[in-house]
Amino acid sequence: MANHKSAEKRIRQTQKRTERNRYYRTKIKNIIKGVHEAVINKDVSGASEAFKRANKELHSFVSKGILKKNTAARKVSRLNVLVKKLSQEQ
């Protein structure tokens, strides 16, 4: 256990950040999973709607400083490839 005030504060800060990071990591995974599920179910309109939502959310995370710009761009690009491939099959 921490013996100094500063160490106790660091523990509190770390716990707070861990909870926040876990929340956003889960949210990002769920957003991406929504697009993947729509693609697997071959739902073109659902996939495109889920992709639009994912694009908006991921780029909003960039503006909040949760994701880096290139990371969000990479994730959006990979989702876009899946959605376009699905729409071309139909």
Beta strands, then each sheet from edge to edge (+ up, - down):
end
